[in-house]
Amino acid sequence: MQTKLIKCKINGRDTEKAVDIRASLTDMLRNGHGLTSVKKGCEVGECGACNVIIDGECFNSCIYLAVWADGKEITTTEGLVSASGELSSLQQAFIDEGAVQCGFCTPGFLMSAHEIVNSGRAYSDEELRKLLSGHLCRCTGYENIFRAVRKITAGKTPGHKE
């Protein structure tokens, strides 16, 4: 097994870990750092359950090699919680709108929604639905998830950056 030393920031903490050069970022985060919110679903970039934020952009970590994370800043769902353990407003909106059922897809949806909310712009309902379409959920029918994200982005005018 060939390894490479990876230095990156995960959820605000500097980390250093030797990883198999063939390992996915999903495997590094789950097995190497115990971040189990990063789910292993399809493992081919189709379901969105493994989504994480890398340098401000959402990626499917199952098709992103761990070695590519060298020097990057990575955020998982665990990184959305405040230092005192308080849920982010996005996480609370998912709870308030009943957007969590079995919970398997929730972390991936949260990471996509986090990217949307932090983009600095507003989206029409059609645009928002398209941005959330890269996820598979068998429980909610997507409407509650859409409402949770819309709740957080409410008050912004579509097409305008803030």
N, C-alpha and C positions, 0 to 999 in steps of 0.2 A: 504494500500500500504506500503510495506516494502522498506526502502531506505538505502543506504550506502553512506558515504562520500568518494568521489573519488578525489584523488590528482594526477595530471599528468601534463605533459608539452604538450601544444598544439601549434603548429607553433611557437615554441621558447618561449612561455609564460607559466609560472607556473599558474595552475588553480586548483580550489577546488570547487566541486559541489556535492550536494546530488542528487543521482539518484535512480530511481526505480530499484530494483535488477533484474527485468525482462527486462529492457530496453536494446535495442541494442545500440552499439556504434554509429550507424547511427543516431538514435533518439537523443542521447546525443549531438552529434556534431551539428546536424541541429537545434533541438529545444532548447537545453541548451546553445549553443554557437553561434548560427546564422551562422554556416558555411554551406551555401547552395550549395557549390560545391559538397558536398557529396550527391549524388542522391539516391533516393529511386526508385529502378527499380523492380526487381523480388522479392526481400526480402527473397531469398533462396540461395544466393551465386552463382548464375548462370550467371548473366549478366555483372558483374564487374563495374557497374556504381557507386557503393559505395566505391570503393577501396581507402584505405588510407595506409600510411606508419606507422608502429608501430615498434619502435626500429630498424629501418632500413629495415624492411621486409614488403612487401605488403600483405594486408589482405582485405577480403570482410567484411566491417564493419557491414553489415546487419546481419551476423551470428556470430558476435563477441560481446559478452555481454559487456556493458559499465563497469560493475564492474571489468572485466578482465583488463581494462586499468589503474587501480590503479598503480601508480609508473612508468608508461610507458611514452615514448616520441612519440607523434603522429604528423604526418604532413599531411595536406590536400593540395589541389591545392592552396588555399589561401596562404599557407606557402611557395610556390615556388617563389612568387613575392618578389623582394628585398624591403628593408625598404623604399627606395625612390619611390617604385611603379613600378619599371622596371621589365618587364617580364624576366623570366629565359630563357636561350638559348634553352631549351627544348620547352617551350611555344612558343617562336618565331619560332622555326622550324616547329611546328604544323601550325602556321599561314602561313609561307613561302611556305609550301608544300600543302596547301589547305586541311589539315587533319581535319578541323573543318567544320561541316555542320550544323546540327541542334544543336549540342553542348551537347546533353544529355549524351552521352557516353564519351565525351572528358576528363572530370576530372579523371575518372577511368583509362582511357588509359594513361593519363599523370602520374598518380601515379605508374602504372606498369612500364612505360618507365623510370621514375625517379629511381626506384629500379634497372632496367637493367643498366642504365648509371652509377649509383653509385656502381655497383658490382665490378668494378675494372678489369673487363675482357671483352674481345671481343667475339662476337658470330657470327657464320655463319648465312647466310640468313635463312636457315632452322630452326636453333635454335631460332633465333629472332622471326620468325613467330610463332613457338610453344609457346614461352613465352608470346606473345601478343594474343594468341588464347582464353584466358579466358574472352573475352569481346564480347558483342553483339552490333553491329552497323547496322542500317538499311539504312544509307545514303551514306557512302563513299566507300563501297566495300573494305575497309581495306588497299588498296594499298598506298594511300596518307599517312595514319597513319604509315605504315611500312617505307615509304621513310623518313618521319620526324624523326623517331627513328634511322634509319640507318644513316641519315645525322649527328646526334649527336655522334653516335658511330663510324663514319668513321675514318680510320687511325689506328684503333686497329687491331691487327692480331688475328684471331679466335684461341681460346684455350690458350692464354697467358694473364696472369694478369699483370697489370701495377703498 
